[in-house]
């Protein structure tokens, strides 16, 4: 599978989000359409429920205003509803408890790998309708740093790595004890965490 690559060099989160949204409007539209169907089928969440969840996500992300600005600008650039895209950025919290486990990650430390390096392997085992949304996105920061993420267009970040040698992968294993949304009793792992940690 060949993935589209997007490189961002904009200095502000809002400019970066808008440019990405405009460049990948069709992929973002695919993401939004797929999650509308998934939210309805898995959790019986209609449009008003999703927008209400999006308002909660926006409020929670208020501690990181750049993330809020970036999602809002991405929605604007792609011609999508801001609150719906906010909710989609917390899709794991909204869906995980209502669906079977998804992705798996394995890794190897230097003492156990042939080349003496840290190795990470991540599968992307998710809904086939979202395969058309996948993008490999590299953001270059004004400081000279960078991060690259494999994500669904419209979601700021998912799995990836950065110039600080931080790699982020995930195992989506559900539990009612890990503090997710009350809507579906979900796990608490989402792209927003990685995005906040790397920006």
Secondary structure by P-SEA (a helix, b strand, c coil): cbbbbbbbccccaaaaaaaaaaacaaaaaaaaaaaaaaaaaaccccaaaaaaaaaaaaaaacccaaaaaaaaaaaaaacccaaaaaaaaaccccccccccccbbbbbcccccccccbbbbbbbbcccccccccccbbbbbcccccccccccccccccccccccccbbbbbbbccccccccccccccccccaaaaaaacc
